[in-house]
Amino acid sequence: MKFFQSTTHSGERGFTLVEAIVGLMMLVLAASVIFFAFSQTNHIASEARLYTAAQFIVQQQIDLIQSDTPFIPQNSQIPPELSGTAPATYPTVYADPATGNTLVTGTLATTITNISNSGYLEYAYRAQVQLTYSYRSKQYEVDSWTIRGSDQ
């Protein structure tokens, strides 16, 4: 008959200090990779949001050029938007939605070229709209053009 148990620890289960440190290091590494991935995703989303806003501003200018009437160059009826190169403007590309403070400003340049009798239309103007802006010390540019024919 036995009145006491063996005091050997060979049957106990648990982690050694080395195993715990290795596991903790793997957890920290995984967390830092996930943090980096989320940070990159946020940066890419910010760039895409700004580029979309810039495209919208350029398209607004193109729409203004296409819809301004009357445009009848043969009768010398030319809207101011189509009368030559417009001075650069500085539209807000992005503003903080909470405060309304401007965060990114661009430079919008519109160049109008008379291309009448150049093989397109008898009375036609070409408008090129270019918006440049800077975000996180990197330059971005949205460039678009259109051709506007006479209303008659």
C-alpha positions as CSV (number, residue, x, y, z in Angstrom):
1,M,0.0,0.0,0.0
2,K,1.2,3.4,-1.0
3,F,0.5,6.5,1.1
4,F,2.2,9.1,-1.0
5,Q,2.5,9.9,-4.7
6,S,5.6,10.3,-6.8
7,T,6.9,13.9,-7.1
8,T,8.2,13.6,-10.6
9,H,7.0,16.3,-13.1
10,S,7.4,14.2,-16.2
11,G,3.7,13.8,-16.8
12,E,2.8,17.5,-16.4
13,R,1.8,19.6,-19.4
14,G,2.7,23.2,-20.2
15,F,4.9,25.5,-22.3
16,T,8.5,26.2,-21.7
17,L,9.7,29.8,-21.6
18,V,11.3,29.4,-25.1
19,E,8.0,28.2,-26.6
20,A,6.0,31.0,-25.0
21,I,8.5,33.6,-26.3
22,V,8.4,32.1,-29.8
23,G,4.6,32.1,-29.8
24,L,4.5,35.7,-28.6
25,M,7.0,36.7,-31.3
26,M,4.8,35.1,-34.0
27,L,1.8,36.9,-32.7
28,V,3.6,40.2,-32.7
29,L,4.8,39.6,-36.3
30,A,1.3,38.7,-37.5
31,A,-0.1,41.8,-35.8
32,S,2.5,44.0,-37.4
33,V,1.9,42.5,-40.9
34,I,-1.9,43.1,-40.5
35,F,-1.3,46.7,-39.3
36,F,1.0,47.3,-42.3
37,A,-1.6,45.8,-44.7
38,F,-4.4,48.0,-43.3
39,S,-2.2,51.1,-43.5
40,Q,-1.4,50.4,-47.1
41,T,-5.0,49.8,-47.9
42,N,-6.0,53.1,-46.3
43,H,-3.3,54.9,-48.3
44,I,-4.4,53.4,-51.6
45,A,-8.0,54.2,-50.8
46,S,-7.1,57.9,-50.0
47,E,-5.3,58.1,-53.4
48,A,-8.2,56.6,-55.2
49,R,-10.7,59.0,-53.4
50,L,-8.6,62.0,-54.4
51,Y,-8.2,60.9,-58.0
52,T,-11.9,60.3,-58.3
53,A,-12.6,63.8,-57.0
54,A,-10.0,65.2,-59.5
55,Q,-11.7,63.4,-62.4
56,F,-15.0,64.9,-61.3
57,I,-13.6,68.4,-61.3
58,V,-12.1,67.9,-64.8
59,Q,-15.4,66.4,-66.1
60,Q,-17.3,69.4,-64.7
61,Q,-15.1,71.7,-66.7
62,I,-15.5,69.5,-69.8
63,D,-19.3,69.6,-69.3
64,L,-19.2,73.4,-69.0
65,I,-17.3,73.7,-72.3
66,Q,-19.7,71.3,-74.0
67,S,-22.9,72.9,-72.8
68,D,-22.1,76.6,-72.9
69,T,-24.2,78.3,-75.6
70,P,-24.4,79.8,-78.1
71,F,-21.3,78.5,-79.9
72,I,-21.6,79.7,-83.4
73,P,-18.0,80.7,-84.5
74,Q,-19.1,81.5,-88.0
75,N,-21.2,84.3,-86.6
76,S,-18.6,85.3,-84.0
77,Q,-20.7,83.9,-81.1
78,I,-18.2,82.3,-78.9
79,P,-18.7,81.8,-75.1
80,P,-16.0,83.1,-72.8
81,E,-15.0,79.5,-71.8
82,L,-14.1,78.8,-75.5
83,S,-12.5,82.1,-76.4
84,G,-8.9,81.1,-75.5
85,T,-6.7,79.8,-72.8
86,A,-8.3,80.5,-69.4
87,P,-6.2,81.5,-66.5
88,A,-5.4,78.7,-64.0
89,T,-7.8,78.2,-61.2
90,Y,-7.2,76.4,-57.9
91,P,-10.1,74.2,-57.0
92,T,-10.4,72.2,-53.8
93,V,-9.8,68.6,-54.6
94,Y,-10.6,67.4,-51.1
95,A,-11.9,69.0,-47.9
96,D,-12.4,67.6,-44.5
97,P,-16.0,66.6,-44.3
98,A,-16.2,67.3,-40.5
99,T,-14.7,70.8,-40.5
100,G,-14.8,71.8,-44.2
101,N,-11.1,72.7,-44.1
102,T,-9.4,72.4,-47.5
103,L,-6.8,69.6,-47.4
104,V,-5.8,69.2,-51.0
105,T,-5.9,71.9,-53.6
106,G,-5.1,71.5,-57.3
107,T,-4.3,73.7,-60.3
108,L,-6.8,73.5,-63.1
109,A,-5.7,74.7,-66.6
110,T,-7.9,74.8,-69.7
111,T,-6.4,75.3,-73.1
112,I,-8.7,76.0,-76.1
113,T,-7.4,75.4,-79.7
114,N,-9.3,76.3,-82.8
115,I,-9.1,73.2,-85.1
116,S,-11.5,74.4,-87.7
117,N,-10.9,73.0,-91.2
118,S,-8.3,70.5,-89.9
119,G,-10.2,67.4,-90.9
120,Y,-12.6,67.2,-87.9
121,L,-15.4,69.7,-88.4
122,E,-15.8,72.9,-90.3
123,Y,-16.1,74.9,-87.1
124,A,-14.5,73.1,-84.2
125,Y,-12.5,73.8,-81.1
126,R,-10.5,71.4,-79.0
127,A,-10.5,71.9,-75.3
128,Q,-7.8,70.3,-73.0
129,V,-8.4,70.3,-69.3
130,Q,-5.6,69.4,-66.9
131,L,-5.8,69.2,-63.1
132,T,-2.6,68.7,-61.1
133,Y,-2.4,68.3,-57.4
134,S,0.0,67.1,-54.8
135,Y,-0.7,64.5,-52.1
136,R,1.9,63.2,-49.6
137,S,4.7,64.8,-51.6
138,K,3.7,63.0,-54.8
139,Q,2.4,64.8,-57.9
140,Y,-0.8,63.6,-59.6
141,E,-2.4,64.7,-62.9
142,V,-5.8,64.2,-64.5
143,D,-5.9,65.2,-68.2
144,S,-8.9,65.1,-70.5
145,W,-9.9,66.7,-73.7
146,T,-13.0,67.2,-75.9
147,I,-13.9,68.7,-79.3
148,R,-16.8,71.1,-79.5
149,G,-18.5,71.7,-82.8
150,S,-20.6,74.6,-83.8
151,D,-24.2,74.7,-82.6
152,Q,-25.3,75.2,-86.2
